[in-house]
Amino acid sequence: MTSLQIPVRLSLSGEMRAGSEVEVRLMLGHVMETGFRHDSSGQPVARNILVGVTLRLDDSVIFEADLGTGMAANPMLFFPLVLPTQAGTLVVDWVDDQGRSGSLRKLLLYA
């Protein structure tokens, strides 16, 4: 697999303390080209979409999404997360339909 470097924003909204529920906000900067369009010369634009996104907290999968051609460019995903008793590391992994993949790590720090 080759690396897919895309702009990614991962943020948490809410009170950052053990046991509280926060909203995870994930934005993946990807064109999400469906392969259904044609360019100005009439040639088809090649399909290029993210097909999978996984978010883990340390070794536990907390969110998984299979994406498809119905997703807009720069997909934004929001979901709740109850913070564990100890800080950990959030890891976002993604893969596109050409087999390229990427990852982002974010350390969770709170009192």
C-alpha positions as CSV (number, residue, x, y, z in Angstrom):
1,M,0.0,0.0,0.0
2,T,1.2,3.5,-0.7
3,S,0.7,6.5,1.6
4,L,-2.3,8.8,1.1
5,Q,-1.4,12.2,2.7
6,I,-4.6,14.3,3.0
7,P,-5.5,17.2,5.3
8,V,-7.3,15.9,8.3
9,R,-8.8,17.7,11.3
10,L,-9.7,15.8,14.4
11,S,-11.1,17.7,17.3
12,L,-13.2,17.0,20.4
13,S,-15.9,19.3,21.6
14,G,-17.1,19.2,25.2
15,E,-15.7,19.0,28.8
16,M,-12.4,17.1,28.7
17,R,-12.5,14.9,31.8
18,A,-12.8,11.2,32.5
19,G,-16.3,9.9,32.0
20,S,-17.7,12.9,30.2
21,E,-19.3,12.6,26.8
22,V,-17.6,14.7,24.0
23,E,-18.4,15.1,20.3
24,V,-15.7,13.8,18.0
25,R,-15.4,15.9,14.9
26,L,-13.4,14.5,12.0
27,M,-12.8,16.2,8.6
28,L,-11.0,14.4,5.9
29,G,-9.8,16.6,3.0
30,H,-10.4,14.3,0.0
31,V,-11.9,15.0,-3.4
32,M,-14.3,12.0,-3.2
33,E,-14.6,11.8,-7.0
34,T,-17.4,9.4,-7.9
35,G,-16.3,8.5,-11.4
36,F,-19.7,9.5,-12.7
37,R,-18.7,12.9,-14.0
38,H,-17.0,14.0,-17.2
39,D,-14.6,16.8,-17.7
40,S,-15.0,19.7,-20.2
41,S,-13.7,17.6,-23.0
42,G,-16.2,14.8,-22.4
43,Q,-13.7,12.4,-20.8
44,P,-14.8,10.5,-17.7
45,V,-13.1,11.7,-14.5
46,A,-11.5,8.7,-12.7
47,R,-13.2,7.5,-9.5
48,N,-11.2,8.4,-6.4
49,I,-13.0,8.0,-3.1
50,L,-12.2,7.1,0.5
51,V,-13.7,3.6,1.1
52,G,-12.9,3.1,4.8
53,V,-12.3,5.2,7.9
54,T,-11.5,3.7,11.4
55,L,-11.0,5.5,14.6
56,R,-9.3,3.7,17.5
57,L,-8.7,4.7,21.1
58,D,-5.5,2.9,22.0
59,D,-6.3,-0.7,20.8
60,S,-10.1,-0.5,20.8
61,V,-12.1,0.4,17.6
62,I,-14.6,3.2,18.6
63,F,-15.8,4.2,15.1
64,E,-15.8,2.6,11.7
65,A,-17.3,3.8,8.5
66,D,-17.5,2.3,5.0
67,L,-17.8,5.3,2.7
68,G,-19.0,5.3,-0.9
69,T,-19.8,7.5,-3.9
70,G,-22.7,9.2,-2.0
71,M,-20.2,11.1,0.3
72,A,-19.4,14.7,-0.6
73,A,-15.9,16.0,-1.0
74,N,-14.1,16.6,2.3
75,P,-16.3,14.4,4.3
76,M,-17.1,15.4,7.9
77,L,-18.0,12.9,10.5
78,F,-19.4,13.6,13.9
79,F,-20.1,11.1,16.7
80,P,-20.2,10.9,20.5
81,L,-17.4,9.5,22.7
82,V,-17.4,8.9,26.4
83,L,-13.9,9.6,27.6
84,P,-12.1,6.8,29.4
85,T,-10.7,7.0,32.9
86,Q,-7.2,7.4,31.6
87,A,-5.8,9.4,28.8
88,G,-5.0,7.6,25.6
89,T,-4.2,8.0,22.0
90,L,-6.8,8.4,19.2
91,V,-5.7,7.0,15.9
92,V,-7.6,7.7,12.6
93,D,-6.8,5.4,9.7
94,W,-8.2,5.7,6.2
95,V,-7.9,3.9,2.9
96,D,-9.1,4.9,-0.6
97,D,-10.3,2.7,-3.5
98,Q,-6.8,2.7,-5.0
99,G,-5.3,1.0,-2.0
100,R,-3.6,4.1,-0.6
101,S,-3.8,4.6,3.1
102,G,-3.0,7.1,5.8
103,S,-3.1,7.7,9.5
104,L,-3.3,10.4,12.1
105,R,-2.6,10.2,15.9
106,K,-3.8,12.5,18.6
107,L,-3.0,12.2,22.3
108,L,-5.9,12.7,24.6
109,L,-4.9,14.8,27.6
110,Y,-7.3,15.7,30.4
111,A,-7.5,16.0,34.2
